[in-house]
Amino acid sequence: MAAKRNSKRRSRRKKAPQDGLELGTDKLYFKIGEVAEIVGVEPYVLRYWETEFRALRPQKSRSKQRVYRRKDVETVLKIKHLLYERRFTI
Protein backbone atom coordinates (compact mmCIF):
# COMPACT_ATOMS: atom_id res chain seq x y z
CA MET A 1 0.00 0.00 0.00
CA ALA A 2 2.84 2.40 0.83
CA ALA A 3 4.39 1.74 -2.58
CA LYS A 4 1.22 2.97 -4.28
CA ARG A 5 1.22 6.19 -2.28
CA ASN A 6 4.86 6.85 -3.11
CA SER A 7 4.30 6.30 -6.81
CA LYS A 8 1.40 8.75 -6.75
CA ARG A 9 3.58 11.36 -5.09
CA ARG A 10 6.27 10.91 -7.69
CA SER A 11 3.82 11.27 -10.54
CA ARG A 12 2.56 14.61 -9.17
CA ARG A 13 6.02 16.16 -9.03
CA LYS A 14 6.67 18.95 -11.45
CA LYS A 15 8.85 17.75 -14.29
CA ALA A 16 11.27 19.89 -16.26
CA PRO A 17 9.98 20.86 -19.70
CA GLN A 18 11.10 18.49 -22.43
CA ASP A 19 11.91 21.16 -25.00
CA GLY A 20 15.57 20.20 -25.36
CA LEU A 21 16.74 23.49 -23.86
CA GLU A 22 18.83 22.92 -20.74
CA LEU A 23 18.88 26.14 -18.72
CA GLY A 24 19.62 24.66 -15.32
CA THR A 25 16.10 25.41 -14.12
CA ASP A 26 12.54 24.39 -14.89
CA LYS A 27 11.25 27.98 -14.87
CA LEU A 28 8.88 28.88 -17.67
CA TYR A 29 9.38 32.65 -17.62
CA PHE A 30 12.52 34.77 -17.31
CA LYS A 31 13.23 38.48 -16.80
CA ILE A 32 15.50 40.30 -19.23
CA GLY A 33 18.45 40.25 -16.82
CA GLU A 34 18.19 36.49 -16.41
CA VAL A 35 18.05 35.96 -20.17
CA ALA A 36 21.03 38.26 -20.68
CA GLU A 37 23.02 36.23 -18.17
CA ILE A 38 22.01 32.90 -19.75
CA VAL A 39 22.84 34.05 -23.27
CA GLY A 40 25.95 36.04 -22.37
CA VAL A 41 24.99 39.46 -23.74
CA GLU A 42 23.95 42.73 -22.14
CA PRO A 43 20.25 43.56 -21.69
CA TYR A 44 20.49 46.48 -24.13
CA VAL A 45 21.55 44.00 -26.83
CA LEU A 46 18.38 42.00 -26.25
CA ARG A 47 16.28 45.15 -26.46
CA TYR A 48 17.98 46.04 -29.74
CA TRP A 49 17.42 42.54 -31.15
CA GLU A 50 13.71 42.93 -30.34
CA THR A 51 13.58 45.89 -32.73
CA GLU A 52 15.43 44.02 -35.49
CA PHE A 53 13.93 40.52 -35.35
CA ARG A 54 10.17 40.02 -35.50
CA ALA A 55 10.53 36.50 -34.12
CA LEU A 56 11.66 37.96 -30.81
CA ARG A 57 8.67 39.52 -29.07
CA PRO A 58 8.67 38.87 -25.31
CA GLN A 59 5.48 39.46 -23.38
CA LYS A 60 5.16 42.29 -20.90
CA SER A 61 4.11 41.79 -17.29
CA ARG A 62 1.62 43.97 -15.46
CA SER A 63 4.52 46.10 -14.29
CA LYS A 64 5.65 46.48 -17.95
CA GLN A 65 8.76 44.32 -17.52
CA ARG A 66 9.78 42.05 -20.37
CA VAL A 67 8.97 38.42 -19.66
CA TYR A 68 10.71 35.87 -21.86
CA ARG A 69 9.33 32.36 -22.29
CA ARG A 70 11.59 29.35 -22.80
CA LYS A 71 10.80 29.55 -26.52
CA ASP A 72 12.00 33.17 -26.56
CA VAL A 73 15.26 32.18 -24.86
CA GLU A 74 15.78 29.50 -27.50
CA THR A 75 15.19 32.12 -30.22
CA VAL A 76 17.72 34.47 -28.60
CA LEU A 77 20.30 31.67 -28.50
CA LYS A 78 19.74 30.99 -32.21
CA ILE A 79 20.10 34.68 -33.05
CA LYS A 80 23.31 34.88 -31.05
CA HIS A 81 24.68 31.80 -32.82
CA LEU A 82 23.91 33.27 -36.24
CA LEU A 83 25.39 36.68 -35.44
CA TYR A 84 28.44 35.76 -33.37
CA GLU A 85 29.48 32.35 -34.67
CA ARG A 86 28.15 32.17 -38.23
CA ARG A 87 28.92 35.90 -38.77
CA PHE A 88 25.54 36.82 -40.28
CA THR A 89 24.78 40.53 -40.40
CA ILE A 90 21.62 42.33 -39.38
Secondary structure as UniProt FT lines:
FT   HELIX           2..12
FT   STRAND          29..31
FT   HELIX           32..39
FT   HELIX           43..52
FT   TURN            54..55
FT   STRAND          59..60
FT   TURN            62..63
FT   STRAND          66..69
FT   HELIX           70..80
FT   HELIX           81..85
//
